[in-house]
Structure formats: C-alpha cells, structure tokens
Amino acid sequence: MAWNNNKAIQPDEKKAVSIGAPVSYNAGLVGKPYTDGWDIERAYREGVAKVTWVYRAIDAIASNQARLPIMFLQDNSPWGERVERDEENKNVAKILNQQSNDGENSFAFRYRLSAQLLMSTRGAFIEIVRGRGGDPVALHLLPPQNTAPIPHEKKFVSAFEVELPNGKKQNLNPKNVIWIRRPHPLDPYLSMTPMESSGIAIETETLAKLYNRNFLLNDGRPGGLLVLRGQIDDDDKQELQARFRGGLSRAGGIGVIASDDGADFVDTGASPRDAAYESLRQITKEEILASFGVPESIIGNASGRTFANASEEGRVFWSETMDPHLELLSRGLDILDDNFYVTFDTSSVPVLTIGKQERDRYYLTEHQQGLITANEYRDKTGKEKVDSYLADSMLANPNLAPIGNTEEAMTKEEAMGGAAGGPMPPGAEGMPPPEGEAPPGAAPPGAAPPGAAPPIPAPAAGVAEPELPLGEFPMPKEGTPEGIEVKHFELGGEWENKAAQDVDRWEAIFARSLERYFQRQERVITEKVSGAKAKRLLGNGDLTIDAIWDVDTWNKQLREDMAPVIEGAMLEATVTALKESDEKVDPSEEEIQTYIESQLLRTEKVNETTKKELAAAILLAMMLLGDDDDSAPISAKVALLVTAVAAVFVALQTKRLKRIAEVESNGAYNAGLYFGGRRAGADTKTWLTRKDDNVRVGHAMIESQTIPIGDSFKKGVILRFPGDPLAPPSLTINCRCLLKFGD
C-alpha cells in the first residue's frame, strides 16, 4: 500500500536487522521498544472501513473462530485425548467460553483477537490479569499500535512497553502477556498479515470505487474540452464553463450555446468501460480474498458454482485458512493451563463433519472387505473398542469367516479354513455329514438316540460307586461315550493311568452337556434375531444385545445343567481318594457346595464371552451398507446378522467347547481328589503332569513336587490343585495335570 512505505524491513535499505533475532546483529536494539512503521489505524480506515472484501474476509475468519467452543486435551499435548467437561479447568474455560473480562464476553474478545492478528504487523497482545493465587481471572487485549516488545539478548523479550492514553509508558512483565503473531520469515519480532501482500489490490479497489463515485457526482459527465471555432472573450468562457459544469444539482440539465463557426467537444476522460472497471474490480476482489484465504462462497456469494465446488471451497477454507489460524491461537492460549492443552472444538463444523463421515465410510469399506477388524474400525472412528474375539478378527466375505486376529495368533489350519471363502465340504467342522453317513459322535444303529447323555464307563474293580440322589444326575453309568476314544496312558503308575483315563471320560461328559446347552442357545437366539421385533429394531438402528440375550436366564440354565455334572465328577474322584479309608464325603457339606459355586462362577464367564461376540455380530449387521453407500435393506442386514450369529455358535461349539470341557472336567475331578485326600487325612500332595509335549513350562517345573496339603503350588497365588477355579486363568486354561497324595 502507499501507506506501507516505511517498514522496519525494507529491501532497499541496509539495516542491521538480519535473519534470526535482530538483537544478535545489532546490540543497539536491546532495551528499546521494537516498532515498525505500519499504521494499523490507517489500515483499518482505508482497508476494513472502505473495502468490502477486506471487512468480509476478516469477519469470516474472526466470527468462525469466535463461535467455536474451547476444549482441553490431556497430557498437555495437541494429540491427547479430550478432557471430560467435569475435569476441565473451570476458570480458564469460563474466561475463554463465557466472559473474558468485565467489558467483553468471550465471543467479542476472541473476535477482536483474530481481527488484530490479521491486521497488525506486531501481532496481538493479551494481558493476563491474575488473582491472588496466580491463576488467570481475566484477559484484556492491548492496543497493538501502542504496544511494543523490548528485545533482550538472552530472554528474547524483557518486557512489553504500552503507551497509555495520557502519554505515559508502562512496562509489563512478559509472564503476564501472551504475544501471538504469524511468524515473519526475516524478523521474529514482527508478524505477517495478509493486508501487506494485498496492499496494492486494496488501494486499487479504493481508487476504482472513488473514480466511479466522482463520475456519478459529476452527473456522469466525463472531463473534456469544448472547442469553439472563432473568437471568444473571457466572460463567455466562464459562462460556458458554468453551464457545462457537472454536479448532482445539474443532473438532467440541458445547456444551449450558439456559435457562428460551430463547436467541437474533445473527451479527455476515460469511461468506466475504457478503464475496464468491471474486470479491474473482479481481479482486485479475487486477489484480496486470495490473500486472506477466504473463498467467495464463504462470504455469502456462491453464484456460478456447483454444489460440489461450493462444498470444496468450504473444505479448503477450514483446512487451509482456519486450521493454521486456530493453531496459532491455540499455541498462544495454551500458556493459560499447565496441565491441559487449550484448543478449539471443531466437531460442530458442518464441512468438517462431512469430511469425517467420508473417512468413516472409507474405514467401513475397509472393514467390510476384511482388511481391518471391527475394533480397528471403532478406534479409527472415535468409538470405544469392544472386548470380543470376533471384533478383533478380520472377516472375509461372503461368509464372514475369520482369516486373522489382531490380538491372538491363528494357526495355519484355522487361517486356511477361514480363507477358503466358499462353502465348507460335508463332514467339516460345523457342517452336516455326507449323505448316508452318520454325523461324528452320533449313535450307531441300536445305540442311544442322539441328544441322550453319554454313558459313563464303570469304575475299576474294587471302587465303590457313589450314590447320587435320584434325579440330580440322570446319566447312565455304563459303556463308553459314543465317538470318544478312551486313551491309555503310561504315566509311570497304574493309579496315574486310571486317573488320566477317568478325567478324559469326564471331559467327554462335560463336552456333551455343554454341547446340548450351546445348541439350545443357538436355537433360541436364531429365532430371536429372525423375529419381527429384532427386524424392527435393526431397521431403526436400535437393536442391542440386551434385546436378544438375557445373561441371567442363561446363567440359571447353565447352573441347572452343569452343577450335577461337576458334583458327579467330584464324587467319583473322592471315592478314588478314599478307597483305602472308611471316610466318605457328603456333597451337601458347606465346603463342597462352596467349591461347586466357585466353579460355576468360572463356567458362567462363557456366557459373558458369548454376549460380547453376539454384540459384535449386531454391530456388523448395523454397519452394512448397500451398493450406493447408503444403508442396506433390512433383509440384507437380517441375513448378515443370522450368518454372524451362526458363526459365533460354530466357534462356540468347536474350539471353545473343547477348551471349556477340558478345563472344567479337570478342575472338578482334581477338586474331588483334593477334598477326598483331606478327608482321608493326607498330609502332603504331589503335582503330576501328563509328561508330553503339551505340558506348559510352568507346570513342568513343579512336576512331582510334593508340598503340605494346605499349601499352594505357586507362591503369591492360590493353586491348591490342577484346575483350581480360584487360580489365575493362565494356570488353569488347557491344564491336564493331576493331583496325587503321598510321595
């Protein structure tokens, strides 16, 4: 601009100010107020007050900034998690969101802050008013035209000098002043402003408007020469000038002259058309708005643009103009809070919300293609993760088979089975058998019908059968469970071999009981997710796990099914432990019932895991999109939900079923040995492993270890016997060890 000709940095002047801190090159600047020749008051008068585009650009940036709520981030980091409202710094939040000082609310204060930052080459200065405890109680904007930093060779700024209205000057402690500026490439004590780069365009716009104004004031008459042929005296000249002089009062007036030899008029002025007035103003407008980074659609004129172009201009405005502007303010205001990072909450900005929705849709497509897991999708879209194996698994279309897990390793067989993608062959796990063949584990012709409880092999000779109350354990006690191979072990002794075979027999019994229970669950849940109520809730996006799964009801049924089986395994083991004694164990004893209750509580965790898996299945169905990226039809969602539920129960009745049956049968049998040994008066107990490659290192280290019967096999935890439900899961899952008394 014409009024920007005496800056501290001039290309044609050789000053002792260079790149970096000026005080490093000119010690004469130390201790003196550092000012420049920028006239911010004149910039306001001739820029903001006269040029529409300057005002609207500043207003758009300042008002959009001032209306955003201030929020706080944890760890005093720009990348921290958001602090909850009840944990925020209430004092700072009130100053920045409600009332900054007695004379200004937070909107007015922050609006003026942005406006000054866009206009002042010295930046914006905020005075912090502190209370008795040193905490900020108010913020005031200092006049930038009367405020100057005092450079210091070590502290960078020793004080800020403020010139008061009465002419006196006062120095403020830098700790009580927030200095916000846009970094200058040559001088760290100055701030860049878009009004500098657009100065000529602003002045051109002003002159063009003044030219048009003066043209209209002259009744639209251009300047020119009236040439009369012949002689004319001075009085006639003055009269003609008066007749043809323009002005608003002469608009529409007609002048008449007479000349014997004729008259000519020479136009010496340029018309608006000749001056390319419209093109000139269009160019200056675009240049001014470009310097501020404000597209024309942002200031209210979206004519000549498609909806997509206008939307893109909004996105560019927030990402390229507002985001850096907000970052400057955030970095400056962060000094107000030592614990949290002060920043702006942009979650309510429509154009940014659309951008987030586009990113979320992209992540959803990645998830639907099996490239990321449901939990990875939830984490990227700002949702809490769910504790579920299925939610951590990558699911391959079309049958949503797990092909990998981000939290647990998958075996080659599991991964290959899931990656096949097509229908599994007959006879495979979870699929019907080939035609003409009996399903695995089904009763052969003449045997007990499918679904009946498996028979229990008779105990060894000389061992008395436990007498159970009628109806509590209605399972046959003869024969071998169908489809179960009775293993023969060589563990170093006849008793160990028999005990291992008994445990494996009970594992088959537990597995059969759990299988019937899980099949009943699958039938009920499948009916519920296929019902009208579930379809309605799913269509409205309101379907929750509680609508199809009642954990209390299923826990009650689990107790009714498994309590007799646990008690039966314990009683058989107590008979084995008491075969050399006349003692007996009464299952109604308090310590026996207490143990059964502890094992039932552990068994109930299977329902909690199933609940999480089903919740993940519901989530998958609700996130399903159609071909046009809109919500999929309800029929497709229901089909996906039924398929996902089936996948949950296939996994439950295969891998999980085997693990649960192994853990619970081993725990119940060893508990019977433990309580029976105590009743028999045993003083010590010994830990025995299966002595194969599957024994974990922690159990191999205590193989054949003999300790007092009341002690734990592991220090720091409770481990009375293998499979103890009071022990950590890491010591009981997949454990097949046995308890023996004596040496």
C-alpha positions in Angstrom: 0.0 0.0 0.0 1.0 3.6 -0.3 0.9 3.9 3.4 3.2 0.9 3.9 6.4 2.5 2.8 8.4 2.9 6.0 8.6 -0.6 7.4 11.4 -1.8 9.7 12.3 -4.3 7.0 12.9 -2.7 3.6 14.6 -4.3 0.6 16.3 -1.1 -0.5 17.6 -0.1 3.0 20.7 -1.7 4.6 19.7 -2.1 8.3 21.5 -4.1 11.0 18.5 -6.4 11.1 19.0 -9.8 9.6 17.6 -13.3 9.6 17.1 -14.6 13.1 16.8 -12.5 16.3 17.7 -8.8 15.3 19.4 -8.3 18.7 22.0 -10.9 17.6 23.2 -8.5 14.9 22.5 -5.1 16.4 23.1 -4.7 20.1 21.6 -1.2 19.8 18.1 -2.7 19.7 18.5 -4.2 23.2 16.3 -2.5 25.8 14.4 -0.3 23.3 10.8 -0.8 22.1 10.8 -2.6 18.8 8.3 -1.0 16.4 7.7 -0.6 12.7 6.1 1.9 10.5 2.9 0.0 10.0 -0.1 2.3 10.6 -2.8 -0.1 11.8 -5.3 2.7 12.4 -4.9 3.8 8.8 -5.1 0.2 7.7 -8.4 0.0 9.4 -9.7 3.3 7.9 -8.6 2.7 4.3 -8.8 -1.1 4.3 -11.5 -2.5 6.6 -13.7 0.6 6.6 -13.7 1.2 2.9 -13.1 -2.1 1.1 -15.9 -4.6 1.4 -13.8 -7.7 0.7 -11.3 -6.9 3.5 -14.1 -6.5 6.0 -15.9 -9.7 5.0 -12.7 -11.7 4.9 -11.7 -10.6 8.4 -15.2 -11.0 9.6 -15.5 -14.6 8.2 -12.3 -15.7 9.9 -12.8 -13.9 13.2 -16.5 -14.9 13.6 -15.9 -18.5 12.7 -13.1 -18.7 15.3 -15.0 -16.9 18.0 -18.1 -19.1 17.8 -16.1 -22.4 18.3 -16.1 -23.7 21.9 -12.7 -24.1 23.7 -11.8 -27.6 24.8 -8.9 -29.2 26.7 -6.7 -32.1 25.8 -4.9 -34.5 28.2 -1.1 -34.7 28.6 -0.8 -31.0 27.6 -0.4 -32.3 24.1 -2.2 -31.4 20.8 -2.6 -35.2 20.2 -4.0 -36.0 23.7 -7.5 -37.3 24.5 -10.2 -34.8 25.2 -10.7 -33.9 28.8 -14.2 -34.5 30.2 -16.2 -31.4 31.0 -16.3 -32.0 34.7 -12.4 -32.3 34.7 -11.7 -29.1 32.8 -10.0 -26.1 34.2 -13.2 -24.3 35.1 -11.6 -20.9 35.5 -9.9 -20.9 32.1 -12.9 -22.4 30.4 -15.1 -19.6 31.8 -12.7 -16.9 30.5 -12.5 -18.4 27.0 -16.0 -19.6 26.6 -18.2 -17.2 28.6 -16.7 -13.9 29.9 -13.2 -12.8 29.2 -13.3 -9.6 31.2 -15.9 -7.2 32.8 -16.3 -5.4 29.5 -16.3 -8.2 26.9 -17.8 -11.6 26.6 -15.6 -14.3 25.2 -17.1 -14.0 21.6 -16.3 -10.3 21.4 -12.8 -10.8 22.9 -11.8 -13.7 20.6 -13.3 -11.9 17.6 -11.1 -8.8 18.2 -8.1 -11.1 18.8 -8.4 -12.7 15.4 -9.1 -9.3 13.7 -6.0 -7.8 15.3 -3.9 -10.8 14.3 -5.0 -10.3 10.7 -4.3 -6.6 10.6 -1.3 -5.9 12.9 2.3 -6.5 11.8 3.2 -6.5 15.5 0.7 -9.3 16.2 -1.8 -9.4 19.0 -1.0 -8.7 22.7 -3.1 -10.2 25.5 -2.7 -9.1 29.1 -3.3 -11.7 31.7 -5.0 -10.4 34.9 -4.1 -12.9 37.7 -5.8 -13.4 41.0 -4.2 -13.8 44.4 -3.3 -17.4 43.7 -1.7 -16.6 40.4 -4.4 -18.1 38.3 -5.9 -16.0 35.4 -9.1 -14.3 36.2 -9.5 -12.1 33.1 -7.9 -11.4 29.7 -7.6 -7.9 28.0 -6.4 -7.1 24.5 -3.7 -4.4 24.5 -3.8 -1.9 21.6 -1.2 -3.2 19.1 -0.4 0.3 17.8 0.6 1.3 21.3 2.4 -1.9 22.4 5.9 -2.9 21.6 8.2 -5.7 22.8 11.5 -4.8 24.3 14.2 -7.2 22.9 16.6 -8.9 25.2 19.8 -10.7 24.1 19.1 -13.7 26.3 15.4 -13.7 27.3 14.3 -12.6 23.8 11.8 -10.2 25.4 12.5 -8.4 28.6 9.2 -6.5 28.8 6.3 -5.1 26.8 6.0 -1.3 26.6 2.5 0.0 26.5 1.8 3.7 25.8 -1.1 4.9 27.8 -3.7 7.5 26.6 -2.1 10.2 28.8 1.2 9.7 27.1 2.9 7.8 29.9 4.5 4.5 29.2 4.3 1.3 31.3 6.3 -1.9 31.1 4.5 -5.2 31.6 6.1 -8.5 32.7 6.3 -11.0 29.8 4.8 -13.6 32.1 1.6 -11.6 32.1 1.4 -11.0 28.3 0.5 -13.5 25.6 2.1 -12.4 22.3 0.5 -14.1 19.3 1.9 -13.5 15.8 2.2 -15.1 12.5 5.9 -15.9 12.1 7.8 -13.5 9.9 10.5 -15.1 7.7 13.0 -12.3 8.4 12.2 -10.8 11.7 10.9 -12.7 14.8 9.6 -9.5 16.3 7.2 -8.9 13.5 4.0 -10.6 12.4 2.9 -11.2 8.8 -0.5 -10.0 7.8 -2.4 -10.7 4.5 -3.0 -6.9 4.2 0.6 -6.4 3.3 0.5 -8.8 0.3 -2.8 -7.4 -0.9 -1.9 -3.7 -0.2 -1.8 -2.7 -3.8 -5.1 -4.6 -4.6 -6.8 -2.8 -1.7 -5.6 0.6 -2.8 -6.6 -0.1 -6.4 -10.1 -1.2 -5.2 -10.4 2.0 -3.2 -9.3 4.2 -6.2 -11.7 2.4 -8.5 -14.6 3.0 -6.2 -13.6 6.6 -5.8 -13.4 7.1 -9.5 -16.9 5.7 -10.0 -18.2 7.8 -7.1 -16.7 11.0 -8.6 -18.0 10.2 -12.0 -21.5 9.9 -10.6 -21.1 13.1 -8.6 -20.3 14.9 -11.9 -23.7 13.9 -13.3 -22.0 11.1 -15.3 -20.2 13.7 -17.5 -16.6 12.9 -18.5 -13.9 15.5 -18.4 -13.2 17.2 -21.8 -12.5 20.3 -23.9 -15.2 22.4 -25.6 -13.7 23.9 -28.7 -15.5 26.9 -30.3 -14.5 28.0 -33.8 -13.8 31.6 -33.8 -13.0 34.3 -31.2 -14.4 34.3 -27.7 -13.7 36.6 -24.7 -13.0 35.5 -21.2 -16.5 36.3 -19.9 -18.0 33.9 -22.5 -15.5 31.2 -21.5 -16.6 31.4 -17.9 -20.2 31.4 -18.8 -19.8 28.2 -20.9 -17.8 26.6 -18.1 -20.6 27.3 -15.6 -23.2 26.0 -18.0 -21.5 22.6 -18.6 -20.1 22.1 -15.1 -21.5 18.8 -13.7 -22.9 18.1 -10.3 -25.9 16.4 -8.7 -27.9 19.6 -8.8 -27.5 19.8 -12.6 -28.4 16.2 -13.3 -30.6 16.1 -16.4 -30.0 19.8 -17.2 -29.8 21.0 -20.8 -27.4 23.7 -22.0 -27.7 25.7 -25.2 -24.9 27.6 -27.0 -24.7 29.5 -30.3 -21.6 29.6 -32.4 -21.4 31.1 -35.9 -18.5 28.8 -36.9 -19.5 25.7 -34.9 -18.2 23.9 -31.8 -16.5 20.6 -31.0 -16.1 18.6 -27.8 -13.0 16.5 -27.1 -13.4 13.8 -24.4 -10.3 13.7 -22.3 -11.6 11.3 -19.6 -11.8 7.6 -19.7 -15.2 6.0 -19.4 -15.7 3.0 -17.0 -15.8 0.8 -20.0 -12.5 2.1 -21.3 -11.0 1.7 -17.8 -12.1 -1.9 -17.7 -13.8 -1.1 -14.5 -15.7 -4.4 -14.0 -12.7 -6.5 -14.9 -10.5 -4.4 -12.6 -12.8 -4.8 -9.6 -13.1 -8.5 -10.2 -9.4 -9.0 -10.3 -8.8 -6.9 -7.1 -11.6 -8.8 -5.3 -10.1 -12.2 -6.2 -6.6 -11.0 -5.1 -7.8 -9.6 -1.8 -9.8 -12.7 -0.9 -6.9 -15.0 -2.0 -4.5 -13.2 0.3 -6.8 -13.8 3.2 -7.6 -17.4 2.1 -11.4 -16.8 2.1 -13.3 -18.2 -1.0 -16.2 -16.0 -2.2 -18.8 -18.6 -1.3 -17.7 -18.3 2.3 -18.7 -14.7 2.4 -22.1 -15.4 1.0 -21.9 -15.5 -2.8 -22.0 -19.0 -4.3 -23.4 -17.9 -7.6 -21.8 -19.6 -10.6 -20.6 -22.6 -8.6 -21.9 -26.1 -8.4 -22.8 -27.6 -5.0 -19.6 -29.7 -5.2 -17.4 -26.6 -5.9 -19.0 -24.6 -3.1 -18.6 -27.5 -0.7 -14.9 -27.9 -1.7 -14.3 -24.2 -1.2 -15.7 -24.7 2.3 -13.4 -27.6 3.0 -10.4 -25.6 1.7 -11.3 -22.6 3.8 -11.3 -24.7 7.0 -8.3 -26.8 6.2 -6.0 -24.2 4.7 -7.1 -21.0 6.4 -8.9 -21.7 9.6 -6.8 -24.6 10.8 -3.5 -22.7 10.7 -5.2 -19.7 12.2 -6.7 -21.7 15.1 -3.3 -23.4 15.6 -1.6 -20.0 16.1 -4.2 -19.1 18.7 -4.1 -22.5 20.4 -0.3 -22.4 20.8 -0.6 -18.9 22.4 -3.5 -19.6 24.7 -2.1 -22.9 25.9 0.0 -20.9 28.4 -3.1 -20.4 30.5 -3.3 -24.0 31.6 -0.2 -26.0 32.8 -2.0 -29.4 32.8 -4.1 -29.5 29.7 -3.6 -28.3 26.1 -6.0 -25.5 25.2 -7.5 -25.8 21.7 -10.8 -25.4 19.7 -13.6 -27.9 19.3 -14.3 -28.1 15.6 -16.7 -31.2 15.8 -19.7 -29.0 15.1 -18.4 -27.5 11.8 -20.6 -29.0 9.1 -18.0 -29.2 6.4 -15.5 -31.0 8.7 -18.3 -33.3 9.8 -18.9 -34.3 6.2 -15.2 -35.0 5.8 -15.2 -37.2 8.9 -18.2 -39.1 7.6 -16.3 -39.7 4.3 -13.3 -41.0 6.3 -15.6 -43.2 8.4 -17.3 -44.5 5.2 -13.8 -45.4 3.8 -12.9 -47.3 7.0 -16.2 -49.1 6.9 -15.5 -50.2 3.4 -12.1 -51.4 4.5 -13.8 -53.4 7.3 -16.4 -54.9 5.0 -13.7 -56.1 2.7 -11.9 -57.8 5.6 -8.9 -55.5 5.6 -9.4 -54.2 9.1 -11.2 -55.5 12.2 -14.4 -54.1 13.8 -12.3 -52.9 16.7 -9.8 -51.1 14.4 -12.8 -49.5 12.6 -14.2 -48.4 16.0 -10.9 -47.0 17.1 -10.4 -45.0 13.9 -13.9 -43.6 14.1 -13.6 -42.5 17.7 -15.7 -45.3 19.3 -14.7 -47.5 22.2 -13.4 -50.9 21.4 -15.4 -54.0 22.5 -13.8 -56.9 24.2 -14.6 -59.7 21.7 -12.6 -62.2 19.8 -14.8 -61.7 16.7 -14.4 -57.9 16.9 -10.6 -58.4 16.8 -10.8 -60.7 13.8 -10.6 -59.8 10.1 -13.7 -61.3 8.4 -13.6 -62.5 4.8 -16.7 -62.3 2.6 -19.0 -63.8 1.7 -19.4 -65.9 4.8 -17.6 -63.7 7.3 -15.1 -66.4 8.1 -12.3 -65.2 10.4 -9.0 -65.1 8.5 -6.8 -63.4 11.1 -6.9 -61.8 14.5 -5.0 -58.7 15.6 -4.8 -59.7 19.3 -4.3 -63.5 19.1 -2.3 -65.8 16.8 -4.3 -68.1 14.5 -3.0 -71.5 13.4 -2.4 -72.2 9.8 -5.3 -74.6 9.7 -7.7 -72.0 11.2 -6.5 -69.4 8.8 -6.7 -71.6 5.8 -10.2 -72.8 6.7 -11.4 -69.2 7.1 -9.6 -68.0 3.9 -11.3 -70.6 1.7 -14.3 -68.3 1.5 -16.6 -70.8 -0.1 -18.9 -73.4 1.4 -17.0 -76.0 3.5 -17.2 -79.6 2.5 -19.7 -82.0 4.1 -18.3 -83.5 7.2 -16.2 -80.5 8.0 -16.5 -78.9 11.5 -19.8 -77.2 11.8 -21.2 -78.7 8.5 -23.6 -81.7 8.0 -22.1 -85.1 7.3 -22.0 -86.6 3.8 -25.2 -88.3 2.6 -25.6 -91.8 4.0 -23.1 -91.3 6.9 -23.8 -90.7 10.5 -22.7 -87.4 12.0 -19.5 -87.5 14.0 -20.3 -88.6 17.6 -23.8 -89.8 16.6 -25.1 -93.1 18.0 -24.7 -96.1 15.7 -27.8 -98.2 14.9 -29.2 -99.7 18.1 -27.4 -97.3 20.4 -28.8 -94.5 22.4 -30.6 -91.8 20.3 -28.8 -88.5 19.5 -29.0 -86.0 22.3 -29.0 -88.5 25.1 -26.4 -88.2 27.7 -23.3 -90.3 27.1 -22.8 -93.4 29.2 -20.0 -93.5 31.8 -17.5 -96.3 31.9 -17.7 -98.4 35.0 -15.1 -97.6 37.6 -12.3 -100.0 38.2 -12.9 -103.1 40.3 -12.9 -102.6 44.0 -14.1 -99.0 43.8 -17.5 -98.3 45.2 -20.0 -96.4 43.1 -21.1 -93.1 44.6 -24.7 -93.0 45.4 -26.4 -89.9 43.9 -29.8 -88.6 44.9 -32.5 -89.6 42.3 -32.9 -87.1 39.5 -29.8 -85.0 40.2 -27.5 -86.8 37.8 -29.7 -88.7 35.4 -27.0 -90.1 33.2 -26.1 -93.8 32.5 -23.0 -95.2 34.2 -22.1 -98.0 31.8 -20.3 -98.2 28.5 -18.2 -95.7 26.6 -19.4 -92.3 25.2 -20.1 -92.5 21.5 -17.4 -91.1 19.3 -15.0 -90.7 22.3 -11.7 -92.6 22.2 -10.7 -94.0 25.6 -7.0 -93.2 25.8 -4.4 -95.4 27.5 -1.6 -93.6 29.3 1.8 -94.7 30.5 2.4 -92.2 33.3 4.6 -94.3 35.5 1.9 -96.0 37.6 -1.4 -97.8 37.5 -3.2 -95.2 39.6 -2.0 -92.3 37.4 -3.0 -94.1 34.2 -6.5 -94.8 35.5 -7.0 -91.3 36.9 -6.0 -89.8 33.5 -8.5 -92.0 31.7 -11.2 -91.0 34.2 -10.5 -87.3 33.6 -10.8 -87.8 29.8 -14.0 -89.7 30.3 -15.4 -86.9 32.3 -14.2 -84.4 29.7 -16.4 -86.1 27.2 -19.4 -86.0 29.6 -18.8 -82.2 30.2 -18.5 -81.7 26.4 -21.8 -83.4 25.7 -23.6 -81.5 28.4 -22.2 -78.2 27.2 -23.0 -79.0 23.6 -26.7 -79.5 24.3 -26.7 -76.3 26.3 -25.0 -74.3 23.4 -27.3 -75.9 20.8 -30.3 -74.7 22.9 -28.8 -71.2 23.0 -28.2 -71.2 19.2 -31.8 -72.2 18.6 -33.3 -69.5 20.8 -31.0 -66.7 19.7 -31.5 -67.5 16.0 -35.3 -67.4 16.5 -35.0 -64.0 18.2 -32.8 -62.4 15.6 -35.1 -63.6 12.9 -38.3 -62.3 14.6 -40.3 -59.2 13.8 -39.1 -57.3 16.9 -35.5 -57.7 16.1 -36.1 -56.8 12.5 -37.9 -53.6 13.6 -35.1 -52.6 16.0 -32.4 -53.5 13.5 -34.1 -51.3 10.8 -34.3 -48.4 13.2 -30.7 -48.9 14.3 -31.8 -49.6 17.9 -31.1 -53.3 18.2 -28.9 -54.0 21.3 -27.6 -57.2 22.7 -30.0 -57.0 25.7 -32.9 -57.4 23.3 -31.8 -60.9 22.3 -29.6 -62.1 25.2 -30.6 -62.4 28.9 -27.4 -63.4 30.7 -29.2 -64.1 34.0 -31.6 -66.6 32.4 -28.8 -68.4 30.6 -26.6 -68.4 33.7 -29.5 -70.0 35.6 -29.9 -72.7 33.0 -26.1 -73.3 32.9 -26.1 -73.9 36.7 -29.0 -76.3 36.4 -27.2 -78.3 33.6 -23.6 -78.2 35.0 -24.0 -78.4 38.8 -24.9 -82.2 38.8 -22.1 -82.9 36.3 -19.5 -81.1 38.5 -20.8 -82.8 41.6 -20.7 -86.3 39.9 -17.0 -85.8 38.8 -16.1 -84.7 42.3 -17.8 -87.7 44.0 -16.1 -90.2 41.7 -12.8 -88.6 42.4 -13.4 -88.6 46.2 -14.2 -92.3 46.1 -10.9 -92.9 44.3 -9.1 -90.8 47.0 -10.9 -92.6 49.9 -10.7 -96.2 48.6 -8.3 -97.1 51.4 -10.4 -95.3 54.1 -13.8 -95.7 55.6 -14.4 -91.9 55.3 -17.0 -90.5 52.9 -17.6 -87.1 51.5 -21.1 -85.6 51.8 -21.9 -83.4 48.8 -24.1 -81.2 50.9 -21.2 -80.1 53.1 -20.6 -76.4 53.1 -17.0 -76.5 51.7 -18.1 -78.8 48.9 -21.0 -76.5 47.9 -18.7 -73.5 48.2 -16.3 -75.1 45.8 -19.1 -76.0 43.3 -20.3 -72.4 43.5 -16.8 -71.1 42.7 -16.5 -73.4 39.6 -20.0 -72.4 38.4 -19.0 -68.8 38.6 -16.0 -69.6 36.4 -18.2 -71.5 34.0 -20.6 -68.6 33.7 -17.9 -66.5 32.1 -18.6 -68.4 28.9 -21.9 -66.5 28.7 -20.2 -63.2 29.1 -17.8 -64.0 26.2 -20.8 -65.2 24.1 -22.6 -61.9 24.9 -19.7 -59.9 23.6 -19.4 -62.0 20.4 -23.1 -61.5 19.7 -22.8 -57.8 20.3 -20.1 -57.7 17.7 -22.4 -59.6 15.3 -25.1 -57.0 15.8 -22.6 -54.2 15.2 -21.6 -55.9 11.9 -25.2 -56.0 10.7 -25.9 -52.4 11.6 -22.8 -51.2 9.7 -23.8 -52.9 6.5 -24.1 -50.6 3.5 -25.8 -51.1 0.1 -24.3 -50.6 -3.3 -24.9 -46.9 -3.3 -23.1 -46.5 0.1 -26.5 -45.9 1.8 -27.9 -48.1 4.5 -28.5 -51.7 3.2 -32.1 -53.1 3.1 -33.4 -54.7 6.3 -33.5 -58.1 4.6 -29.7 -58.0 3.9 -29.0 -56.8 7.5 -31.1 -59.7 8.9 -29.4 -62.2 6.7 -26.0 -60.9 7.7 -27.0 -61.0 11.4 -28.2 -64.6 11.2 -25.0 -65.6 9.4 -22.8 -63.8 12.0 -24.8 -65.5 14.9 -24.3 -68.9 13.3 -20.5 -68.1 13.0 -20.5 -67.3 16.8 -22.1 -70.6 17.7 -19.9 -72.6 15.3 -16.9 -71.3 17.1 -18.6 -71.8 20.5 -19.4 -75.5 19.8 -16.0 -76.4 18.4 -12.8 -74.8 19.7 -14.3 -73.1 22.7 -16.4 -76.2 23.7 -13.3 -78.4 23.8 -11.3 -75.9 25.9 -14.2 -75.3 28.4 -14.9 -79.0 28.8 -11.2 -79.7 29.4 -10.8 -77.0 32.0 -14.0 -77.7 33.9 -13.7 -81.5 34.0 -10.1 -81.4 35.1 -10.9 -78.9 37.8 -13.9 -80.9 39.1 -12.0 -84.2 39.2 -8.9 -82.8 40.9 -11.2 -81.0 43.4 -12.7 -84.3 44.3 -9.2 -85.8 44.8 -8.2 -82.8 46.9 -11.2 -82.8 49.3 -11.1 -86.6 49.4 -7.5 -86.6 50.4 -8.1 -84.1 53.1 -10.9 -86.2 54.5 -8.6 -89.3 54.4 -6.0 -87.4 56.5 -3.3 -87.0 53.9 -0.5 -84.6 55.0 1.1 -83.9 51.6 0.1 -83.7 47.9 2.0 -84.1 44.7 1.6 -82.5 41.3 1.7 -84.8 38.3 1.7 -83.7 34.6 0.8 -85.8 31.5 4.6 -85.9 30.6 4.1 -85.0 27.0 5.0 -82.1 24.7 1.8 -80.2 25.5 2.7 -79.6 29.2 3.4 -75.9 29.8 6.7 -74.8 31.2 5.2 -73.5 34.4 3.6 -76.9 35.2 6.7 -78.9 34.1 8.7 -77.0 36.7 6.5 -78.3 39.5 6.2 -81.9 38.2 6.4 -84.4 41.1 6.7 -81.5 43.5 5.3 -82.6 47.0 4.1 -80.0 49.4 1.9 -79.8 52.5 -1.7 -80.4 51.6 -2.8 -76.9 52.8 -0.2 -75.0 50.8 -0.3 -73.6 47.2 1.9 -74.9 44.4 2.6 -71.4 43.3 3.8 -68.6 45.6 1.7 -65.4 45.6 -1.5 -67.1 44.1 -4.0 -69.7 45.2 -3.3 -73.0 43.4 -4.5 -75.9 45.7 -4.8 -78.4 42.8 -4.7 -78.5 39.0 -7.7 -76.6 37.6 -8.4 -74.7 40.8 -11.1 -72.1 39.9 -9.5 -69.7 42.4 -6.2 -69.7 40.5 -5.4 -67.3 37.6 -6.7 -68.4 34.2 -3.1 -68.6 32.9 -2.5 -71.5 35.3 -5.7 -73.4 34.6 -6.6 -73.0 30.9 -5.6 -76.2 28.9 -4.3 -77.8 32.1 -4.5 -81.6 32.2 -2.4 -82.3 35.3 -3.4 -84.5 38.2 -3.2 -84.4 42.0 -1.7 -87.3 43.9 -1.2 -87.8 47.6 2.0 -89.0 49.3 5.4 -89.1 47.7 
